Amino acid sequence: MSLDSRSTMNGDETDGGGNMGLPEHDPHDPVESAVIARLSGNWHRRAAVKRPEPDLDDLFEPERPDYPERLLPFHDHPTYRALDDESKAKLRAWGWVAFNKNVMDIEQQVVNPGFALIATDAFDTGLGEPMAIAVTQAMVDEQYHTLMHLNASAVTRRRRGWRMPESALPLGHKARRYRQRMERASQAGHREIDTLAYTTVAEISINAYLDLIADSDDIQPINRATADLHNRDEYCHSSIADEIAKSAYSRFGGEQRGFFLEALADGMEAFAANDFTTWHRIVELVGVPGGRQMVLDVEHDAARRRLLQDFGALHRLCADMEVLDRLPFDWSTVRTG
């Protein structure tokens, strides 16, 4: 029985969390109690979009770097080590702008199209109206996350006095790989499954990606706070994506399942990877002498090809779906604990 067949909608009632008009929930249903009630019922309390915005310029600390040096793929390369302090600072500021752009590209190019499909029940999950509400709320969150990261880059540009426009950078690697996959898909149904797979990876791995900034004590506090505030919403979105993926997969036929797992693995490779295309562009913009060769040197180092290492949440999803041995992905290349 679908969730919405057990629910009623009454504009004069609340769901117990103060939300007017949300469907009632069955507290004994694990999906409803763990995902629907917690997310749609608590959205007004936990969503970043519902919180007052601080004055970011007042919180800026000029002496703090904008991006963790350890995340520069060439941080220990002799060419980088020999640079003057201003050039190093510009590379790290560009690293922060690129990080934000990558997040925005993922939200706009991958996640929101995926959530739009899910909201219309394109995958026949059977999760009904409560899930449509939760997903639509998540889409509002994602729009606000885009604004948060845009604002974070804007304050860096203002306070540093460096132009650093997002338009100077290529589409982020993850969104670029998703676009290429969509262009190769021969059928609309395959494109929809691609979108579901990439959205699943994005929403379940984004916490680990944001933690790369949120857990860095040596950088701008507002940059850490931006990542941390975004992360709080994404823990909830991860629960949505987890339930949707499992429900959709359970209803797929054999061919669809195989296609979904292949797309899921491809998305995982995309989300783990360092974006060397963007780094090539950044060293060009900064004018680093020998910068092209520096990036080429580290680009061919297998140990530096992965930026994201923590795939524990995706490993748990695949274990729940009992597909660990069927997924064409080398788990030994990432952390799964």
C-alpha positions in Angstrom: 0.0 0.0 0.0 1.4 3.4 -0.9 2.0 6.0 1.8 -0.5 8.5 0.3 -3.3 5.9 0.3 -2.9 5.8 4.1 -2.8 9.6 4.5 -5.3 12.4 4.6 -4.9 16.0 3.7 -6.7 18.6 5.8 -5.7 22.3 5.6 -7.1 22.8 9.1 -4.9 20.2 10.8 -1.2 20.1 11.6 1.2 17.1 11.5 2.2 17.4 15.2 5.3 19.4 14.2 3.3 22.6 13.6 3.2 22.3 9.8 -0.2 23.1 8.5 -1.7 20.8 5.9 0.8 18.0 5.9 -0.5 14.4 5.6 -0.8 12.4 8.8 1.8 9.7 9.3 1.7 6.1 10.5 4.2 6.1 13.4 4.7 2.3 12.9 5.9 2.6 9.3 9.7 2.9 9.3 9.8 5.0 6.2 7.3 7.5 7.4 8.6 7.7 11.0 12.3 7.9 10.1 12.1 10.0 7.0 8.8 11.7 6.3 7.9 12.8 9.8 11.4 13.9 10.6 12.0 15.8 7.4 8.7 17.3 6.3 7.5 17.8 9.9 10.7 19.4 11.1 11.6 21.4 8.0 10.6 24.7 9.5 13.0 24.1 12.5 16.1 22.6 10.8 16.2 24.1 7.3 19.0 26.7 6.7 16.7 28.8 4.5 14.5 29.4 7.7 17.4 30.8 9.7 18.5 34.5 10.0 21.4 35.4 7.7 24.6 36.7 9.4 26.6 39.6 8.0 29.4 37.7 6.3 31.6 40.7 5.8 31.7 41.3 9.6 32.8 37.7 10.2 35.6 37.8 7.7 39.2 37.4 9.1 41.7 38.6 6.5 44.6 36.8 8.1 43.0 33.4 7.7 43.4 31.4 4.4 40.3 30.7 2.4 40.9 27.0 1.6 42.8 24.2 3.2 46.3 23.9 1.7 46.2 20.1 2.1 43.3 20.0 -0.4 45.4 21.5 -3.1 46.5 18.5 -5.2 49.9 20.1 -5.7 50.4 21.3 -2.1 53.8 19.6 -1.8 55.0 20.1 -5.4 58.3 22.1 -5.6 56.7 24.6 -8.0 54.0 25.4 -5.5 56.4 25.5 -2.6 58.5 28.0 -4.4 55.7 30.5 -5.0 55.4 33.8 -3.1 52.8 34.1 -0.4 50.4 36.2 -2.5 50.3 33.6 -5.3 49.7 30.8 -2.8 46.9 32.9 -1.2 45.3 33.4 -4.6 45.4 29.7 -5.4 43.7 29.0 -2.2 41.1 31.7 -2.7 40.4 30.3 -6.2 40.2 26.8 -4.6 37.4 28.1 -2.3 35.6 29.7 -5.3 35.9 26.5 -7.2 34.7 24.4 -4.3 31.6 26.6 -4.1 31.0 26.5 -7.8 31.3 22.7 -7.8 28.6 22.6 -5.1 26.4 25.0 -7.0 26.8 23.0 -10.2 25.9 19.8 -8.5 22.8 21.4 -6.9 21.6 23.0 -10.1 22.7 20.5 -12.8 22.3 17.2 -11.0 20.3 17.2 -7.8 17.3 19.5 -8.6 16.6 17.7 -11.9 16.7 14.5 -10.0 14.4 15.8 -7.2 12.0 17.2 -9.9 11.7 13.7 -11.3 11.2 12.1 -7.9 8.6 14.7 -6.9 6.4 13.6 -9.9 7.0 9.9 -8.9 8.8 9.2 -12.2 10.2 6.0 -10.6 6.9 4.7 -9.2 8.4 4.4 -5.7 5.0 4.0 -4.1 6.1 6.5 -1.4 3.2 8.9 -2.2 2.4 12.5 -1.3 4.5 12.7 1.9 7.6 12.0 0.0 6.7 14.5 -2.7 6.4 17.1 0.0 9.7 16.2 1.6 11.5 16.2 -1.8 9.9 19.6 -2.8 11.1 21.0 0.5 14.6 19.6 -0.3 14.5 21.4 -3.6 13.9 24.7 -1.8 16.8 23.9 0.4 19.0 23.3 -2.6 18.2 26.7 -4.1 19.1 28.3 -0.8 22.4 26.3 -0.6 23.3 27.7 -4.0 22.7 31.2 -2.7 24.8 30.4 0.4 27.8 29.3 -1.6 27.4 32.2 -4.0 27.4 34.6 -1.1 30.5 32.9 0.4 32.5 33.4 -2.8 31.2 37.0 -3.1 32.5 38.0 0.3 35.8 36.5 -0.5 36.1 38.5 -3.7 35.0 41.7 -1.9 37.4 41.4 1.0 40.4 40.1 -0.9 40.0 42.6 -3.8 40.5 39.8 -6.4 37.9 39.4 -9.1 37.8 35.6 -9.4 34.4 35.2 -11.2 32.8 31.7 -11.3 32.3 32.3 -15.1 36.1 31.9 -15.6 35.9 28.3 -14.4 34.6 25.3 -16.4 31.5 23.3 -15.3 32.5 21.3 -12.3 33.8 17.8 -12.9 30.8 16.0 -11.3 28.2 17.9 -13.2 30.3 17.7 -16.4 30.5 13.9 -16.2 26.8 13.7 -15.6 26.1 15.9 -18.6 28.3 13.7 -20.8 26.5 10.6 -19.6 23.1 12.1 -20.4 24.3 13.0 -23.9 25.4 9.4 -24.5 22.1 7.9 -23.2 20.0 6.6 -26.1 16.6 6.3 -24.3 14.7 8.7 -22.0 14.3 5.9 -19.5 18.0 5.5 -19.3 18.5 9.2 -18.8 16.0 9.1 -15.9 17.9 6.3 -14.2 21.2 8.1 -14.8 19.7 11.1 -13.0 18.4 9.0 -10.1 21.8 7.4 -9.7 23.8 10.6 -9.8 21.3 12.3 -7.5 21.6 9.4 -5.0 25.4 9.7 -5.0 25.3 13.4 -4.7 22.9 13.5 -1.8 24.5 10.6 0.1 28.2 11.7 -0.5 27.8 15.5 -0.1 28.2 15.3 3.7 31.7 13.9 3.3 32.5 16.5 0.7 31.3 19.4 2.8 33.3 18.0 5.8 36.5 18.6 3.9 35.8 22.3 4.6 33.7 22.1 7.8 36.4 20.1 9.6 39.3 22.4 8.7 40.2 24.5 11.7 42.8 26.7 9.9 40.6 28.5 7.4 38.1 31.3 7.3 35.5 30.7 10.0 32.7 31.8 7.7 33.8 29.3 5.1 33.7 26.5 7.7 30.3 27.8 8.8 28.9 27.8 5.3 29.9 24.2 4.8 28.6 23.2 8.3 25.2 24.9 7.9 24.8 23.3 4.4 25.8 20.0 5.9 23.0 20.0 8.5 20.3 20.0 5.8 22.2 17.4 3.8 22.1 14.8 6.6 18.3 15.0 6.2 18.5 14.9 2.4 20.7 11.8 2.6 17.8 10.0 4.4 15.4 11.0 1.6 17.8 9.8 -1.1 18.5 6.6 0.7 14.9 5.6 1.0 14.0 6.6 -2.6 16.9 4.7 -4.1 16.0 1.5 -2.2 12.3 1.8 -3.0 13.0 2.5 -6.7 15.5 -0.3 -7.0 13.1 -2.8 -5.5 10.6 -2.0 -8.3 13.1 -2.0 -11.2 13.3 -5.0 -13.5 16.5 -6.8 -14.1 17.8 -4.7 -17.0 16.9 -1.5 -15.1 18.7 -2.7 -12.0 21.9 -3.4 -14.0 21.7 0.0 -15.6 21.2 1.8 -12.3 24.1 0.0 -10.6 26.4 0.9 -13.5 25.3 4.5 -13.4 25.7 4.5 -9.6 29.3 3.3 -9.9 30.0 5.9 -12.5 28.6 8.6 -10.3 30.8 7.4 -7.4 33.9 7.7 -9.6 32.9 11.2 -10.6 32.2 12.3 -7.0 35.5 10.9 -5.7 37.7 12.6 -8.3 39.8 15.6 -8.1 38.8 18.2 -10.8 42.1 18.7 -12.6 40.4 20.5 -15.5 39.5 23.2 -13.1 42.9 23.3 -11.5 44.5 23.7 -14.9 42.4 26.7 -15.4 43.1 28.2 -12.0 46.9 28.0 -12.3 46.5 29.7 -15.7 44.4 32.5 -14.2 46.8 33.1 -11.3 49.7 33.0 -13.8 51.8 30.4 -12.0 55.1 29.9 -13.8 55.3 26.2 -14.6 51.8 25.7 -13.4 50.6 23.6 -16.3 53.4 21.1 -15.8 52.8 21.1 -12.0 49.2 20.1 -12.5 50.2 17.5 -15.1 52.7 16.0 -12.7 50.2 15.4 -9.9 47.3 14.6 -12.3 49.1 11.3 -13.2 49.7 10.4 -9.6 47.1 7.8 -8.8 47.1 8.7 -5.1 46.0 12.3 -5.9 43.2 11.4 -8.3 40.7 11.1 -5.5 39.6 14.1 -3.5 36.7 12.4 -1.7 37.7 9.3 0.3 34.8 8.7 2.7 32.2 6.5 1.1 30.8 5.0 4.2 27.2 6.2 3.7 27.1 4.8 0.1 28.6 1.6 1.2 25.8 1.2 3.8 23.2 1.9 1.2 24.7 -0.7 -1.2 24.8 -3.2 1.7 21.2 -2.6 2.5 20.3 -3.1 -1.1 22.5 -6.3 -1.2 24.4 -5.1 -4.2 28.0 -4.7 -2.9 29.3 -7.6 -5.0 27.3 -6.5 -8.1 28.3 -2.9 -8.1 31.2 -2.3 -10.6 33.2 -0.1 -8.1 36.5 -0.8 -6.4 35.7 -0.2 -2.7 39.3 -0.7 -1.7 40.1 2.7 -3.2 37.9 4.6 -0.6 37.1 4.5 3.1 33.9 2.6 4.0 34.1 2.5 7.8 
